């Protein structure tokens, strides 16, 4: 299947060569089929942090403010989409009886879903459809040859004039297909009107390497209204693999709507004695400020979110650091009431075997390029999970020191601030192929390619593996014990109805 990805990239490169066609030929094509224009994201004139599609506004309607449940869906094409879908299916099937005796589905307890590249399709589609997703997703996306359909559209002469048009590219054509098959004209306004978790689909600004999430919080930076953006365009941007697909262009109106740094960030930046862990969050703030220069940067070209964060975990890590920094400054945050954070990291990273090392002849340039772009992304995926575990371990250690008699008696200077870490229990649940106990199945899944087409068998095995890994997770079992919850036994599957004699005869 590695060859299929390479063939897709080669087909895309063929389409990109249309721009080098002779002018008379291009003009004839334009006359015959017309020009195409990209959608323009709408501007806003003033930031209003109490409205729009953002965490704060959805948190206001959440009755359970003590528990925060986050799902992080990684990139990885259809492999990632299917694996993350299997997690949703397992959480939907798993009912728990909480400490108050109320039976709830774990899926209904999810507050935030981050999605990158292939994982963004599952996240956005669940945000749009809710439970209806489980009736339509396989047919409309998972078990569809998305890659083949895209390539067919790219190579069709009737689409060449559109692909040649200024501001229009392969990703815009892909967005049209995603909209036709899956999103049906929906925008973020439709997500804003629905109940359910906040969906955070992320893309990468190719000029700076900074990530931009399709939420109003991040769109405040560019003074734009995310509600008007089609979900299909967000999915296209988040999965716009360089070389294979073209960037998705956004208009940048930054600096025209009164955006300002959060108070904690300004105070921490001006504080020479700041705690070191805030450095990463402060660096993120510098990246955000760069979006304000719309005079010199009137356009942003967005590509695959996996280039900046293939797990969708950086925003989670920065939220942890923001919380810790604010506590050390004695400031309040939106997470002050939270006592328990559950982070389910759905990492569909795979490393298919190659036979390159058996030959003296190296692989061709295209395969090397595809591999070279993936290696740094894959390496950071492991680092992000370990970094989250390090933060959790440090909080536990500092809480232990804070509660000891020695520090209660002799704490002085800035030590109390350093020890003022959040009193939050964090449950990191790793859902990755390596967590699967069946090594034969792990090897099978690990050999699946990163593409937008997989066999029905591969899709089904990915879904089943996700559910098995969650059930076997030690952190998941610890969560159930600590909350006094228990898993309600699943009802036995109903036997299939016997085939009628007529059907059997046929």
PyMOL commands that set and color helices and strands:
alter all, ss='L'
color gray80, all
select helices_A, chain A and resi 2-20+23-33+55-59+77-93+106-109+118-142+146-155+157-164+170-183+188-193+216-219+226-228+231-238+263-269+276-290+306-309+314-328+356-358+365-403+405-410+415-419+433-435+439-446+456-472+474-483+501-505
alter helices_A, ss='H'
color red, helices_A
select strands_A, chain A and resi 67-73+95-97+103-105+112-116+198-205+211-213+248-251+299-304+340-347+425-432
alter strands_A, ss='S'
color yellow, strands_A
deselect
rebuild
show_as cartoon
